[in-house]
Amino acid sequence: MLPHVVGRLIAATTLAPLVLACDDGCYGPIDEHASKHVRVVKRMQPGALDARYGPTRPLQWGQLNVLHTSDTHGWLSGHIKEANYGADWGDYVSFVSSMKWRAEQLGVDLLLLDSGDLHDGTGLSDSTTPNGEISNEIFVKQTGYDLLTIGNHELYASEVAYQTFNNFSRAWGDKYLTSNVQIMNPGTQEWEYVGKTHKYFTTENGLRIMAFGVLFDFTANTNASRITKAADMVKQKWFQQAIHHPEPVDVFLVLGHNSARPGRQASTMKTVYSAIREAHPDTPIQIFGGHSHMRDFVVYDQSSTASESGRYCESLGWFSMSGFNSSNSGFTGPHNPKDVPNPNRTAVKHSLITSPFLYSRRYLDWNRLTFDYHAPGSQFLHNAISGSANNLIASPISSNTSFQLKQAGAQISSSITAHRMQMGLGKVYGCTPQTFWLSGVSFMAPNSLFSFLADAMASQIVNPKRRNIPRVHISNTGMARFDLHKGPFTMDDSYITSPFPSLVVYIPDVPWSMAKGTLERMNAKGAGQGRRVEYNSTTKPKHKREELNWGILEGEECVNPTIGEFGVMGEKKLSKREEIMGVPVGNGGGRRQQVLEVGYTTEDDFGTDGDDTVHEKIPKHNIPAYFGTTAGLPQKKKGRTGRIQEPRTVDLVFNDFINDDLLAALGGNYTVDDIKFYMEPANYTLRDFLVPYVEKNWQAGMPHCEISGQRPRVG
């Protein structure tokens, strides 16, 4: 089976000329002598960092195994400034290829699943028109997902929705499942499903699966699309026919951009689960969710669990289960794969349990050390790591096969590098003096991202014709998507920090007595969904805007830790959790690792041992729905009454995503007709103020700006 897999990979990865740039590192020379590995082929992206240490436990292989991604949001280049997540999509392709090969050798099934949201996060995905034009191509032409579904970020803008319908969905065929999402076909003027409603298929080892792809009850979609609520979907004729399929079903698989945990962020997974369980009391139901950006594992009942695998190419989910036999399935493989650990937990702990199924789950950090630990030879041709447990999890791959598997991914890595060069994403505009954190520090602390954004807005978002008029700036905190790390500030960083093209608008001459309390009133009410706005004035566009600053919708806050150079903790006594998971050791084996880096620390329904690599917990602080600042206010001085003089009126400047919420906070005194463009040109957006600010204020350290704690890339 292997030759056709490798051949398909190599053929699929010829995306662009195989160009490798920045041989000396995009951010300065690389110290080749500091590398512990033999450099054979350049991998990851130039300047990217490798993890300091990695996993210590092999994965548990079952009869059915799943690798699961979700909410990649364009991060196919990897996290160039964050060592824990330095791998790129090519490294991932090589890993998946080796894992698929390993599954074949073990005689078990391995499915590759994705839960949607491919757009809005980096320059690779968002600097094209329509966005995703290049990143989708890279995503499609990799190892080959078995099932995928759509995310809400594929449905905000009509051009992206149609791109998904015309290109992405058709590239995947019946593997792309959109059970409750339709689009208006402009050719037929009929509503059509973006993908397929469901898929019935048999795996290589005989498991008969019925699969669905369900989006949460999203309402801020483009009017070119239509979402059916899950409660209505499960009553539809096609769904009832699918769950009463005439052929046997061994597993129901529910894939969705939809939180795995009932009750979180408008999740509708419980609705779909209940409809299936009512018809099939004992058949396994496996759920793979997304949207909440979390690592999570949820037990529904003794034969049903749900997994969620994080976000942003920081995290890769692993799931496995066993318990299939000739009496409950068509599975033709082994009772359990040999010479590897197997799933060993029941879904529930109960003396009366009747289910034969056992489960395991794991959350993998997205770096080459992790990938090479679980698929030895997939990343490094000469692996200098010694004393690891690799021999427990995979039989040796021949050098020829290993080279072929790596080469397919290497070509994808090269194409990403070439695209980044062509798009100018590595162009350096300044040197970020420190890391600014989204939620890792107190809101509006000096190193809070929102303190920086407030200063930059006040400095750069100024209409020259109204410069002397005091301003109040208000924005939703959802305009900011990720931490801004110390080091070179590139074009890509401007997209990573604020990827949404929301227009800058204003209401002129608002009484100060009304404007000064607007932010407080908005935060007291909380975030709304954000709506497309109809502009009627001659000073505003006459069409509906669909590409808005989408921000945090339906609770889509980035709840997981944002990880990077936050610091390395000192030596400490191992916790019970770390004892269970194994002592972290340097580079996956050998000497004892004396310190833990901050990172994911997950607690789910199976406990605290799901994280593949042990980390110290990162602080997380609450952030409100909105933030703001003032600019141009008169200097405080006492009048004859002894009071501080305040402006009579101000310009209230904001982004058009928050129109409805801001108007509501003004108490009905203004309407959408009072909203005007603030900047010239009129299409000035929240993407446009960061680069000018950096060019003006962050030139110290140029041109040799370095990432704090930079280490040489490996391999």
VENBEL-V637879 format. One record per residue. N is the residue number from 1. RES is the residue in three letters. OMEGA is omega in degrees with one decimal (NA if undefined). Layout:
n:N res:RES omega:OMEGA
n:N res:RES omega:OMEGA
This chain:
n:1 res:MET omega:-172.1
n:2 res:LEU omega:-176.0
n:3 res:PRO omega:-178.2
n:4 res:HIS omega:176.4
n:5 res:VAL omega:-178.9
n:6 res:VAL omega:179.4
n:7 res:GLY omega:179.3
n:8 res:ARG omega:-179.8
n:9 res:LEU omega:-176.7
n:10 res:ILE omega:178.8
n:11 res:ALA omega:-174.8
n:12 res:ALA omega:-171.1
n:13 res:THR omega:177.9
n:14 res:THR omega:-173.1
n:15 res:LEU omega:-175.2
n:16 res:ALA omega:176.1
n:17 res:PRO omega:-175.5
n:18 res:LEU omega:-175.6
n:19 res:VAL omega:172.1
n:20 res:LEU omega:-177.1
n:21 res:ALA omega:176.0
n:22 res:CYS omega:-179.3
n:23 res:ASP omega:178.9
n:24 res:ASP omega:-179.0
n:25 res:GLY omega:-179.7
n:26 res:CYS omega:-176.8
n:27 res:TYR omega:179.5
n:28 res:GLY omega:-176.3
n:29 res:PRO omega:176.9
n:30 res:ILE omega:177.8
n:31 res:ASP omega:-176.5
n:32 res:GLU omega:-174.1
n:33 res:HIS omega:-179.3
n:34 res:ALA omega:-178.0
n:35 res:SER omega:178.0
n:36 res:LYS omega:-177.3
n:37 res:HIS omega:176.2
n:38 res:VAL omega:179.3
n:39 res:ARG omega:-179.6
n:40 res:VAL omega:178.9
n:41 res:VAL omega:-178.6
n:42 res:LYS omega:-178.1
n:43 res:ARG omega:-170.5
n:44 res:MET omega:176.5
n:45 res:GLN omega:-179.2
n:46 res:PRO omega:-180.0
n:47 res:GLY omega:-178.3
n:48 res:ALA omega:-176.0
n:49 res:LEU omega:174.9
n:50 res:ASP omega:178.5
n:51 res:ALA omega:-179.9
n:52 res:ARG omega:177.3
n:53 res:TYR omega:-172.8
n:54 res:GLY omega:-175.9
n:55 res:PRO omega:176.4
n:56 res:THR omega:-176.2
n:57 res:ARG omega:175.0
n:58 res:PRO omega:176.2
n:59 res:LEU omega:175.6
n:60 res:GLN omega:-179.4
n:61 res:TRP omega:176.8
n:62 res:GLY omega:176.4
n:63 res:GLN omega:174.2
n:64 res:LEU omega:-178.0
n:65 res:ASN omega:-176.9
n:66 res:VAL omega:163.9
n:67 res:LEU omega:-169.1
n:68 res:HIS omega:172.8
n:69 res:THR omega:175.5
n:70 res:SER omega:172.8
n:71 res:ASP omega:179.6
n:72 res:THR omega:171.2
n:73 res:HIS omega:173.6
n:74 res:GLY omega:-175.1
n:75 res:TRP omega:-176.4
n:76 res:LEU omega:175.1
n:77 res:SER omega:-172.3
n:78 res:GLY omega:-179.5
n:79 res:HIS omega:-171.5
n:80 res:ILE omega:-177.9
n:81 res:LYS omega:-176.7
n:82 res:GLU omega:-173.1
n:83 res:ALA omega:-177.6
n:84 res:ASN omega:-174.0
n:85 res:TYR omega:-173.4
n:86 res:GLY omega:-178.1
n:87 res:ALA omega:175.6
n:88 res:ASP omega:-174.2
n:89 res:TRP omega:177.3
n:90 res:GLY omega:175.6
n:91 res:ASP omega:178.4
n:92 res:TYR omega:178.6
n:93 res:VAL omega:178.8
n:94 res:SER omega:178.7
n:95 res:PHE omega:-178.8
n:96 res:VAL omega:179.2
n:97 res:SER omega:179.8
n:98 res:SER omega:179.2
n:99 res:MET omega:175.9
n:100 res:LYS omega:177.7
n:101 res:TRP omega:-179.5
n:102 res:ARG omega:178.5
n:103 res:ALA omega:178.1
n:104 res:GLU omega:179.7
n:105 res:GLN omega:-179.3
n:106 res:LEU omega:-179.4
n:107 res:GLY omega:-179.0
n:108 res:VAL omega:-178.7
n:109 res:ASP omega:173.3
n:110 res:LEU omega:178.1
n:111 res:LEU omega:176.3
n:112 res:LEU omega:-173.5
n:113 res:LEU omega:174.1
n:114 res:ASP omega:-175.5
n:115 res:SER omega:168.8
n:116 res:GLY omega:-171.4
n:117 res:ASP omega:-178.2
n:118 res:LEU omega:-172.7
n:119 res:HIS omega:168.3
n:120 res:ASP omega:177.8
n:121 res:GLY omega:-179.2
n:122 res:THR omega:177.9
n:123 res:GLY omega:-179.7
n:124 res:LEU omega:179.9
n:125 res:SER omega:-165.9
n:126 res:ASP omega:-177.4
n:127 res:SER omega:176.9
n:128 res:THR omega:176.0
n:129 res:THR omega:-7.4
n:130 res:PRO omega:-179.4
n:131 res:ASN omega:-175.8
n:132 res:GLY omega:-175.9
n:133 res:GLU omega:179.8
n:134 res:ILE omega:-176.8
n:135 res:SER omega:177.2
n:136 res:ASN omega:179.0
n:137 res:GLU omega:178.0
n:138 res:ILE omega:-178.6
n:139 res:PHE omega:-177.0
n:140 res:VAL omega:-171.5
n:141 res:LYS omega:174.2
n:142 res:GLN omega:-168.2
n:143 res:THR omega:-179.0
n:144 res:GLY omega:174.9
n:145 res:TYR omega:176.3
n:146 res:ASP omega:177.7
n:147 res:LEU omega:177.1
n:148 res:LEU omega:174.3
n:149 res:THR omega:-172.6
n:150 res:ILE omega:175.7
n:151 res:GLY omega:-180.0
n:152 res:ASN omega:-179.6
n:153 res:HIS omega:170.4
n:154 res:GLU omega:-168.9
n:155 res:LEU omega:178.4
n:156 res:TYR omega:-175.8
n:157 res:ALA omega:-178.0
n:158 res:SER omega:-176.9
n:159 res:GLU omega:177.2
n:160 res:VAL omega:178.1
n:161 res:ALA omega:179.6
n:162 res:TYR omega:173.5
n:163 res:GLN omega:178.1
n:164 res:THR omega:-178.8
n:165 res:PHE omega:-173.1
n:166 res:ASN omega:-173.4
n:167 res:ASN omega:-172.4
n:168 res:PHE omega:-178.8
n:169 res:SER omega:-178.1
n:170 res:ARG omega:177.0
n:171 res:ALA omega:-178.4
n:172 res:TRP omega:177.4
n:173 res:GLY omega:-174.9
n:174 res:ASP omega:175.3
n:175 res:LYS omega:-177.2
n:176 res:TYR omega:-171.2
n:177 res:LEU omega:178.1
n:178 res:THR omega:-170.2
n:179 res:SER omega:-177.8
n:180 res:ASN omega:-179.0
n:181 res:VAL omega:178.8
n:182 res:GLN omega:178.5
n:183 res:ILE omega:177.3
n:184 res:MET omega:177.1
n:185 res:ASN omega:-176.3
n:186 res:PRO omega:179.4
n:187 res:GLY omega:-177.4
n:188 res:THR omega:-174.9
n:189 res:GLN omega:177.6
n:190 res:GLU omega:173.4
n:191 res:TRP omega:177.8
n:192 res:GLU omega:174.1
n:193 res:TYR omega:179.9
n:194 res:VAL omega:174.6
n:195 res:GLY omega:176.3
n:196 res:LYS omega:179.7
n:197 res:THR omega:-176.8
n:198 res:HIS omega:179.2
n:199 res:LYS omega:173.3
n:200 res:TYR omega:-177.6
n:201 res:PHE omega:178.2
n:202 res:THR omega:-179.3
n:203 res:THR omega:-179.3
n:204 res:GLU omega:-178.6
n:205 res:ASN omega:167.2
n:206 res:GLY omega:177.7
n:207 res:LEU omega:-179.0
n:208 res:ARG omega:-170.4
n:209 res:ILE omega:169.3
n:210 res:MET omega:-173.3
n:211 res:ALA omega:175.9
n:212 res:PHE omega:175.0
n:213 res:GLY omega:-168.0
n:214 res:VAL omega:173.4
n:215 res:LEU omega:175.0
n:216 res:PHE omega:-175.6
n:217 res:ASP omega:-175.6
n:218 res:PHE omega:-177.0
n:219 res:THR omega:-177.9
n:220 res:ALA omega:-177.7
n:221 res:ASN omega:174.4
n:222 res:THR omega:-179.5
n:223 res:ASN omega:171.4
n:224 res:ALA omega:-179.4
n:225 res:SER omega:-178.9
n:226 res:ARG omega:179.7
n:227 res:ILE omega:175.9
n:228 res:THR omega:178.2
n:229 res:LYS omega:-177.3
n:230 res:ALA omega:180.0
n:231 res:ALA omega:176.5
n:232 res:ASP omega:-178.4
n:233 res:MET omega:-175.3
n:234 res:VAL omega:177.2
n:235 res:LYS omega:-176.5
n:236 res:GLN omega:-174.3
n:237 res:LYS omega:-177.6
n:238 res:TRP omega:-179.0
n:239 res:PHE omega:178.8
n:240 res:GLN omega:176.5
n:241 res:GLN omega:-179.2
n:242 res:ALA omega:-178.4
n:243 res:ILE omega:173.1
n:244 res:HIS omega:-177.4
n:245 res:HIS omega:-178.0
n:246 res:PRO omega:178.1
n:247 res:GLU omega:-179.1
n:248 res:PRO omega:175.1
n:249 res:VAL omega:179.2
n:250 res:ASP omega:-179.1
n:251 res:VAL omega:166.4
n:252 res:PHE omega:-178.7
n:253 res:LEU omega:179.8
n:254 res:VAL omega:177.3
n:255 res:LEU omega:-179.5
n:256 res:GLY omega:166.6
n:257 res:HIS omega:-159.6
n:258 res:ASN omega:-175.6
n:259 res:SER omega:-179.6
n:260 res:ALA omega:-174.6
n:261 res:ARG omega:178.7
n:262 res:PRO omega:178.0
n:263 res:GLY omega:179.2
n:264 res:ARG omega:169.9
n:265 res:GLN omega:173.9
n:266 res:ALA omega:179.6
n:267 res:SER omega:175.3
n:268 res:THR omega:-179.4
n:269 res:MET omega:-179.3
n:270 res:LYS omega:178.3
n:271 res:THR omega:-179.7
n:272 res:VAL omega:177.4
n:273 res:TYR omega:-176.3
n:274 res:SER omega:179.4
n:275 res:ALA omega:178.7
n:276 res:ILE omega:-176.8
n:277 res:ARG omega:177.7
n:278 res:GLU omega:-179.8
n:279 res:ALA omega:-175.4
n:280 res:HIS omega:-173.8
n:281 res:PRO omega:-172.2
n:282 res:ASP omega:-176.6
n:283 res:THR omega:177.9
n:284 res:PRO omega:173.8
n:285 res:ILE omega:-179.3
n:286 res:GLN omega:-174.2
n:287 res:ILE omega:176.9
n:288 res:PHE omega:-171.9
n:289 res:GLY omega:179.1
n:290 res:GLY omega:173.4
n:291 res:HIS omega:-175.4
n:292 res:SER omega:178.4
n:293 res:HIS omega:-176.5
n:294 res:MET omega:162.6
n:295 res:ARG omega:-177.7
n:296 res:ASP omega:175.5
n:297 res:PHE omega:-171.1
n:298 res:VAL omega:175.0
n:299 res:VAL omega:176.9
n:300 res:TYR omega:174.3
n:301 res:ASP omega:-173.1
n:302 res:GLN omega:178.4
n:303 res:SER omega:-179.1
n:304 res:SER omega:174.5
n:305 res:THR omega:-179.5
n:306 res:ALA omega:-179.7
n:307 res:SER omega:171.4
n:308 res:GLU omega:-162.4
n:309 res:SER omega:171.9
n:310 res:GLY omega:-166.7
n:311 res:ARG omega:160.6
n:312 res:TYR omega:-175.1
n:313 res:CYS omega:169.8
n:314 res:GLU omega:-165.8
n:315 res:SER omega:176.6
n:316 res:LEU omega:-177.1
n:317 res:GLY omega:174.5
n:318 res:TRP omega:177.5
n:319 res:PHE omega:174.4
n:320 res:SER omega:176.9
n:321 res:MET omega:175.0
n:322 res:SER omega:-179.0
n:323 res:GLY omega:178.1
n:324 res:PHE omega:175.9
n:325 res:ASN omega:-175.2
n:326 res:SER omega:-178.9
n:327 res:SER omega:-178.0
n:328 res:ASN omega:-177.5
n:329 res:SER omega:173.6
n:330 res:GLY omega:-175.2
n:331 res:PHE omega:-176.7
n:332 res:THR omega:-178.7
n:333 res:GLY omega:-177.8
n:334 res:PRO omega:175.1
n:335 res:HIS omega:173.2
n:336 res:ASN omega:177.2
n:337 res:PRO omega:-174.3
n:338 res:LYS omega:173.4
n:339 res:ASP omega:174.5
n:340 res:VAL omega:173.9
n:341 res:PRO omega:-179.1
n:342 res:ASN omega:175.4
n:343 res:PRO omega:-175.0
n:344 res:ASN omega:-179.1
n:345 res:ARG omega:168.6
n:346 res:THR omega:-178.9
n:347 res:ALA omega:179.4
n:348 res:VAL omega:176.4
n:349 res:LYS omega:-176.8
n:350 res:HIS omega:-178.0
n:351 res:SER omega:-177.6
n:352 res:LEU omega:-178.0
n:353 res:ILE omega:-179.1
n:354 res:THR omega:-178.0
n:355 res:SER omega:178.8
n:356 res:PRO omega:-168.0
n:357 res:PHE omega:176.7
n:358 res:LEU omega:-169.6
n:359 res:TYR omega:166.3
n:360 res:SER omega:175.1
n:361 res:ARG omega:179.1
n:362 res:ARG omega:176.8
n:363 res:TYR omega:-174.1
n:364 res:LEU omega:170.7
n:365 res:ASP omega:-173.2
n:366 res:TRP omega:176.3
n:367 res:ASN omega:-173.8
n:368 res:ARG omega:177.7
n:369 res:LEU omega:175.8
n:370 res:THR omega:-176.7
n:371 res:PHE omega:-177.7
n:372 res:ASP omega:177.7
n:373 res:TYR omega:-176.6
n:374 res:HIS omega:176.3
n:375 res:ALA omega:-174.5
n:376 res:PRO omega:-179.6
n:377 res:GLY omega:-178.4
n:378 res:SER omega:-175.3
n:379 res:GLN omega:-174.8
n:380 res:PHE omega:177.1
n:381 res:LEU omega:175.3
n:382 res:HIS omega:-176.4
n:383 res:ASN omega:-177.4
n:384 res:ALA omega:-179.9
n:385 res:ILE omega:-179.0
n:386 res:SER omega:176.5
n:387 res:GLY omega:-179.4
n:388 res:SER omega:-179.7
n:389 res:ALA omega:-175.9
n:390 res:ASN omega:-177.1
n:391 res:ASN omega:178.5
n:392 res:LEU omega:-169.4
n:393 res:ILE omega:179.7
n:394 res:ALA omega:173.0
n:395 res:SER omega:-176.8
n:396 res:PRO omega:174.3
n:397 res:ILE omega:-179.7
n:398 res:SER omega:-177.5
n:399 res:SER omega:179.7
n:400 res:ASN omega:178.4
n:401 res:THR omega:179.5
n:402 res:SER omega:-179.7
n:403 res:PHE omega:-179.6
n:404 res:GLN omega:-179.6
n:405 res:LEU omega:179.8
n:406 res:LYS omega:-174.7
n:407 res:GLN omega:177.8
n:408 res:ALA omega:178.0
n:409 res:GLY omega:-179.8
n:410 res:ALA omega:179.0
n:411 res:GLN omega:175.9
n:412 res:ILE omega:177.0
n:413 res:SER omega:179.7
n:414 res:SER omega:-179.6
n:415 res:SER omega:176.5
n:416 res:ILE omega:177.4
n:417 res:THR omega:-179.6
n:418 res:ALA omega:178.7
n:419 res:HIS omega:179.7
n:420 res:ARG omega:177.0
n:421 res:MET omega:-178.6
n:422 res:GLN omega:-178.8
n:423 res:MET omega:179.0
n:424 res:GLY omega:-174.5
n:425 res:LEU omega:179.5
n:426 res:GLY omega:179.9
n:427 res:LYS omega:-176.1
n:428 res:VAL omega:-178.7
n:429 res:TYR omega:-178.5
n:430 res:GLY omega:-175.7
n:431 res:CYS omega:179.6
n:432 res:THR omega:-170.1
n:433 res:PRO omega:178.7
n:434 res:GLN omega:176.6
n:435 res:THR omega:176.6
n:436 res:PHE omega:-169.0
n:437 res:TRP omega:177.9
n:438 res:LEU omega:-178.6
n:439 res:SER omega:-177.4
n:440 res:GLY omega:176.3
n:441 res:VAL omega:-179.2
n:442 res:SER omega:179.5
n:443 res:PHE omega:179.3
n:444 res:MET omega:168.5
n:445 res:ALA omega:-178.6
n:446 res:PRO omega:178.5
n:447 res:ASN omega:171.4
n:448 res:SER omega:178.2
n:449 res:LEU omega:-175.7
n:450 res:PHE omega:172.0
n:451 res:SER omega:177.6
n:452 res:PHE omega:-178.1
n:453 res:LEU omega:178.1
n:454 res:ALA omega:178.4
n:455 res:ASP omega:-178.2
n:456 res:ALA omega:177.5
n:457 res:MET omega:-178.7
n:458 res:ALA omega:-177.6
n:459 res:SER omega:-168.8
n:460 res:GLN omega:-177.6
n:461 res:ILE omega:-176.3
n:462 res:VAL omega:173.5
n:463 res:ASN omega:-175.5
n:464 res:PRO omega:-178.8
n:465 res:LYS omega:-178.5
n:466 res:ARG omega:-176.2
n:467 res:ARG omega:-175.4
n:468 res:ASN omega:178.7
n:469 res:ILE omega:-180.0
n:470 res:PRO omega:-175.9
n:471 res:ARG omega:166.4
n:472 res:VAL omega:178.7
n:473 res:HIS omega:176.0
n:474 res:ILE omega:175.3
n:475 res:SER omega:171.6
n:476 res:ASN omega:179.0
n:477 res:THR omega:177.6
n:478 res:GLY omega:175.1
n:479 res:MET omega:179.8
n:480 res:ALA omega:-170.9
n:481 res:ARG omega:-172.8
n:482 res:PHE omega:177.1
n:483 res:ASP omega:173.9
n:484 res:LEU omega:-171.3
n:485 res:HIS omega:177.2
n:486 res:LYS omega:179.6
n:487 res:GLY omega:-178.2
n:488 res:PRO omega:174.4
n:489 res:PHE omega:-175.6
n:490 res:THR omega:173.4
n:491 res:MET omega:178.2
n:492 res:ASP omega:179.2
n:493 res:ASP omega:179.9
n:494 res:SER omega:176.4
n:495 res:TYR omega:-179.2
n:496 res:ILE omega:-178.5
n:497 res:THR omega:-176.1
n:498 res:SER omega:-171.9
n:499 res:PRO omega:-168.7
n:500 res:PHE omega:-176.6
n:501 res:PRO omega:-179.3
n:502 res:SER omega:-178.2
n:503 res:LEU omega:174.7
n:504 res:VAL omega:-177.1
n:505 res:VAL omega:179.0
n:506 res:TYR omega:167.8
n:507 res:ILE omega:-176.1
n:508 res:PRO omega:167.4
n:509 res:ASP omega:176.0
n:510 res:VAL omega:178.6
n:511 res:PRO omega:-178.8
n:512 res:TRP omega:-179.6
n:513 res:SER omega:178.6
n:514 res:MET omega:-174.4
n:515 res:ALA omega:-170.8
n:516 res:LYS omega:179.3
n:517 res:GLY omega:-175.0
n:518 res:THR omega:-178.9
n:519 res:LEU omega:-179.5
n:520 res:GLU omega:179.7
n:521 res:ARG omega:179.2
n:522 res:MET omega:179.5
n:523 res:ASN omega:177.5
n:524 res:ALA omega:-179.7
n:525 res:LYS omega:-179.0
n:526 res:GLY omega:-173.6
n:527 res:ALA omega:171.0
n:528 res:GLY omega:-177.6
n:529 res:GLN omega:-175.7
n:530 res:GLY omega:-174.7
n:531 res:ARG omega:168.5
n:532 res:ARG omega:-172.7
n:533 res:VAL omega:175.9
n:534 res:GLU omega:178.4
n:535 res:TYR omega:-176.4
n:536 res:ASN omega:-175.6
n:537 res:SER omega:177.4
n:538 res:THR omega:177.7
n:539 res:THR omega:-177.2
n:540 res:LYS omega:178.2
n:541 res:PRO omega:-176.9
n:542 res:LYS omega:178.8
n:543 res:HIS omega:177.9
n:544 res:LYS omega:173.7
n:545 res:ARG omega:179.5
n:546 res:GLU omega:176.7
n:547 res:GLU omega:-177.1
n:548 res:LEU omega:172.0
n:549 res:ASN omega:-168.1
n:550 res:TRP omega:171.4
n:551 res:GLY omega:-176.9
n:552 res:ILE omega:-177.2
n:553 res:LEU omega:176.7
n:554 res:GLU omega:179.6
n:555 res:GLY omega:-175.1
n:556 res:GLU omega:178.3
n:557 res:GLU omega:-180.0
n:558 res:CYS omega:-169.9
n:559 res:VAL omega:-178.7
n:560 res:ASN omega:-178.9
n:561 res:PRO omega:173.4
n:562 res:THR omega:-162.2
n:563 res:ILE omega:177.0
n:564 res:GLY omega:-175.2
n:565 res:GLU omega:-176.9
n:566 res:PHE omega:179.1
n:567 res:GLY omega:177.7
n:568 res:VAL omega:-177.2
n:569 res:MET omega:179.0
n:570 res:GLY omega:180.0
n:571 res:GLU omega:179.4
n:572 res:LYS omega:176.3
n:573 res:LYS omega:-178.9
n:574 res:LEU omega:175.8
n:575 res:SER omega:176.7
n:576 res:LYS omega:179.7
n:577 res:ARG omega:-178.2
n:578 res:GLU omega:176.2
n:579 res:GLU omega:178.9
n:580 res:ILE omega:-173.9
n:581 res:MET omega:-178.2
n:582 res:GLY omega:-179.8
n:583 res:VAL omega:177.6
n:584 res:PRO omega:-178.2
n:585 res:VAL omega:-175.9
n:586 res:GLY omega:175.3
n:587 res:ASN omega:173.8
n:588 res:GLY omega:179.7
n:589 res:GLY omega:176.7
n:590 res:GLY omega:-173.0
n:591 res:ARG omega:178.6
n:592 res:ARG omega:176.6
n:593 res:GLN omega:-173.0
n:594 res:GLN omega:-177.1
n:595 res:VAL omega:176.1
n:596 res:LEU omega:172.8
n:597 res:GLU omega:177.7
n:598 res:VAL omega:-178.1
n:599 res:GLY omega:-178.2
n:600 res:TYR omega:171.5
n:601 res:THR omega:-168.2
n:602 res:THR omega:170.1
n:603 res:GLU omega:-178.6
n:604 res:ASP omega:-174.9
n:605 res:ASP omega:175.8
n:606 res:PHE omega:177.1
n:607 res:GLY omega:-172.3
n:608 res:THR omega:-176.6
n:609 res:ASP omega:-176.8
n:610 res:GLY omega:-179.0
n:611 res:ASP omega:-176.0
n:612 res:ASP omega:178.6
n:613 res:THR omega:-178.0
n:614 res:VAL omega:178.6
n:615 res:HIS omega:168.0
n:616 res:GLU omega:-177.2
n:617 res:LYS omega:178.0
n:618 res:ILE omega:177.2
n:619 res:PRO omega:174.7
n:620 res:LYS omega:-178.2
n:621 res:HIS omega:178.7
n:622 res:ASN omega:174.6
n:623 res:ILE omega:-179.5
n:624 res:PRO omega:-178.2
n:625 res:ALA omega:-174.4
n:626 res:TYR omega:173.8
n:627 res:PHE omega:-178.6
n:628 res:GLY omega:178.9
n:629 res:THR omega:175.8
n:630 res:THR omega:178.5
n:631 res:ALA omega:175.7
n:632 res:GLY omega:178.2
n:633 res:LEU omega:179.8
n:634 res:PRO omega:178.3
n:635 res:GLN omega:-178.7
n:636 res:LYS omega:175.4
n:637 res:LYS omega:-175.2
n:638 res:LYS omega:173.5
n:639 res:GLY omega:-177.9
n:640 res:ARG omega:179.7
n:641 res:THR omega:-179.1
n:642 res:GLY omega:179.1
n:643 res:ARG omega:175.7
n:644 res:ILE omega:179.5
n:645 res:GLN omega:178.9
n:646 res:GLU omega:179.2
n:647 res:PRO omega:177.2
n:648 res:ARG omega:-180.0
n:649 res:THR omega:177.5
n:650 res:VAL omega:167.9
n:651 res:ASP omega:178.5
n:652 res:LEU omega:-171.8
n:653 res:VAL omega:-176.6
n:654 res:PHE omega:176.0
n:655 res:ASN omega:-167.5
n:656 res:ASP omega:174.3
n:657 res:PHE omega:-174.1
n:658 res:ILE omega:-178.9
n:659 res:ASN omega:-173.5
n:660 res:ASP omega:-177.9
n:661 res:ASP omega:-180.0
n:662 res:LEU omega:178.0
n:663 res:LEU omega:178.5
n:664 res:ALA omega:-179.8
n:665 res:ALA omega:177.2
n:666 res:LEU omega:170.7
n:667 res:GLY omega:177.3
n:668 res:GLY omega:179.7
n:669 res:ASN omega:-179.6
n:670 res:TYR omega:177.2
n:671 res:THR omega:-179.9
n:672 res:VAL omega:179.1
n:673 res:ASP omega:178.3
n:674 res:ASP omega:-177.4
n:675 res:ILE omega:-178.6
n:676 res:LYS omega:171.3
n:677 res:PHE omega:-179.4
n:678 res:TYR omega:-173.1
n:679 res:MET omega:171.5
n:680 res:GLU omega:4.9
n:681 res:PRO omega:-173.6
n:682 res:ALA omega:-178.3
n:683 res:ASN omega:176.7
n:684 res:TYR omega:-175.5
n:685 res:THR omega:177.9
n:686 res:LEU omega:172.4
n:687 res:ARG omega:-165.3
n:688 res:ASP omega:-172.9
n:689 res:PHE omega:-174.1
n:690 res:LEU omega:-177.5
n:691 res:VAL omega:177.3
n:692 res:PRO omega:178.4
n:693 res:TYR omega:-179.0
n:694 res:VAL omega:179.3
n:695 res:GLU omega:-177.3
n:696 res:LYS omega:-167.2
n:697 res:ASN omega:-171.9
n:698 res:TRP omega:178.9
n:699 res:GLN omega:177.1
n:700 res:ALA omega:-179.4
n:701 res:GLY omega:178.1
n:702 res:MET omega:4.1
n:703 res:PRO omega:-174.8
n:704 res:HIS omega:179.9
n:705 res:CYS omega:-178.1
n:706 res:GLU omega:173.8
n:707 res:ILE omega:179.7
n:708 res:SER omega:178.9
n:709 res:GLY omega:-177.0
n:710 res:GLN omega:176.9
n:711 res:ARG omega:179.8
n:712 res:PRO omega:175.5
n:713 res:ARG omega:-172.7
n:714 res:VAL omega:174.7
n:715 res:GLY omega:NA
